[in-house]
Amino acid sequence: MSDRPPPQRDAIPLLTSSLFIFCFGFRTFDVVVIGAGIIGVTTARQLLQNHGDLKFAILEKEQEIASHQSGHNSGVIHSGIYYTPGSLKAKLCVRGAALLYEFCERKSIPHRRCGKLIVAVDQQEIPRLRALYERGLRNQVPGLAMIGPKQIKEKEPYCRGLMAVDSPNTGIVIYKYVAKSCLDEFWDYGGCLITDFEVAGIEMTRESPMGSEGMQYPVMIRSTKGEDVYCKYVVTCAGLFSDRLSQISGCSPEPRIVPFRGDYLMLKPEKRYLVKGNIYPVPDPRFPFLGVHFTPRFDGNVWLGPNAVLAFKREGYKLCDFSARDVADAVAYRGPSGVRAQALDRDGNLVDDFVFDSGTGTIASRILHVRNAPSPAATSSLAIAEMIADEAAKRFGL
Ligand SMILES: Cc1cc2nc3c(=O)[nH]c(=O)nc-3n(C[C@H](O)[C@H](O)[C@H](O)COP(=O)(O)OP(=O)(O)OC[C@H]3O[C@@H](n4cnc5c(N)ncnc54)[C@H](O)[C@@H]3O)c2cc1C
């Protein structure tokens, strides 16, 4: 499919909590999903698709969906090369990419299967590159090949390297449009989005809300403004705040979230011809990130990034400190930033795989937490949603 410009989807109306009360006149639901990033929205859509007879709501603290990680990322559709064979990341990325391409085709969401090269520029990197290739094969990534300098030049005329992994199934998309398209379907099936609702408390209540029968909706969710929503079950998909959401529901704050900011630079317009597809380095095994890479965007820009620095604020996108010394000649101006939610275990180790967790205490059987969903969670979102929906059906007996 196409690389035509994205449709004008920003015109999608935003629902506020007051509009929600006006539209629906009640505040009880079977299942509430907290967080309208790509994981929350795809999960809510999948749950509603599987259980059309139930009432669902998504609660989001911002005015708009996908305002944080899902709207501040590289926009790469990863193919699944890097991840430990058998891990959730490996399985869900490969399946997620396939589902995402299918979804984008069906919904006419602009995307491009522009491919990717992981390029070794130094002899010392070649064993690691080969190991990556083997890993990709074990993960059943489609179309992988090892290529030499001549083929690198054929694919990326301005790229020099000794050897590369060629991944033709890697692509680009704007994840905000994927999330908005999923939200459209969620609305079509009768789901409800409540924005401007920052969850401040989740607890079991002794009383049901006025007008509801008995104790049908025993979980009370309260906003920072004192509004209440009642439900039977909760799924939290709060990204950078997943540990805090867990904690306020009486569940464990571990693993904790550490925010890592990623900044991008953009190539000067007259230098954009240098890059055709995604170009990545061989990752440094000491770090959990994939390395600074070139990524083409739909507006014609080419981004270079993201770096990874500890952020001083979970949703802080401004750079306080910047050294111009390392800015290469071809790089024109600062691009956008994102903040990654990376989970850290009790011993201070970065948690590599996706983590989904039930609750503890009295609410345990009624709550499911997405605790760690870093990259490639946007790629994997439709597969993660399938998994969470199955798990929720089992645990909650939906
Ligand atoms: C710089 C960067 C580059 C990346 N590149 C890629 C890439 O190329 N490909 C890829 O697959 N992945 C990439 N990722 C990862 C991907 O963006 C994330 O894994 C994914 O977006 C996580 O989605 P999410 O829904 O879990 O989190 P988010 O998008 O952060 O959504 C969480 C939502 O919860 C809401 N929320 C939080 N607390 C509350 C509360 N108390 N009450 C109500 N709502 C609340 C937030 O407002 C937010 O909308 C990248 C991430 C970053 C930061």
The ligand as a Gaussian input file, in Angstrom:
#p B3LYP/6-31G(d) Opt

LIG

0 1
 C       11.116000       7.253000      21.496000
 C       10.333000       6.004000      21.287000
 C       10.470000       5.280000      20.094000
 C        9.733000       4.101000      19.901000
 N        9.755000       3.476000      18.692000
 C        8.939000       2.415000      18.463000
 C        8.842000       1.839000      17.161000
 O        9.409000       2.334000      16.206000
 N        8.058000       0.741000      17.000000
 C        7.381000       0.170000      18.052000
 O        6.726000      -0.860000      17.854000
 N        7.419000       0.717000      19.287000
 C        8.162000       1.836000      19.507000
 N        8.183000       2.426000      20.746000
 C        7.416000       1.828000      21.821000
 C        5.928000       2.122000      21.728000
 O        5.689000       3.471000      21.376000
 C        5.290000       1.793000      23.084000
 O        5.691000       0.492000      23.451000
 C        3.760000       1.820000      23.008000
 O        3.331000       3.047000      22.450000
 C        3.188000       1.633000      24.399000
 O        1.803000       1.912000      24.345000
 P        0.966000       2.064000      25.675000
 O       -0.454000       2.165000      25.278000
 O        1.367000       0.966000      26.615000
 O        1.512000       3.405000      26.367000
 P        1.132000       4.936000      26.095000
 O        1.037000       5.239000      24.661000
 O        2.088000       5.737000      26.904000
 O       -0.330000       5.072000      26.698000
 C       -0.608000       5.040000      28.090000
 C       -1.837000       5.905000      28.314000
 O       -2.257000       5.806000      29.678000
 C       -2.714000       7.083000      30.073000
 N       -2.680000       7.160000      31.543000
 C       -1.590000       7.068000      32.347000
 N       -1.952000       7.224000      33.624000
 C       -3.304000       7.407000      33.638000
 C       -4.257000       7.643000      34.675000
 N       -3.910000       7.730000      35.963000
 N       -5.559000       7.785000      34.327000
 C       -5.963000       7.716000      33.031000
 N       -5.095000       7.521000      32.016000
 C       -3.783000       7.359000      32.319000
 C       -1.733000       8.033000      29.404000
 O       -2.213000       9.376000      29.335000
 C       -1.556000       7.382000      28.051000
 O       -2.480000       7.878000      27.092000
 C        8.886000       3.611000      20.954000
 C        8.744000       4.352000      22.128000
 C        9.423000       5.554000      22.286000
 C        9.155000       6.368000      23.520000

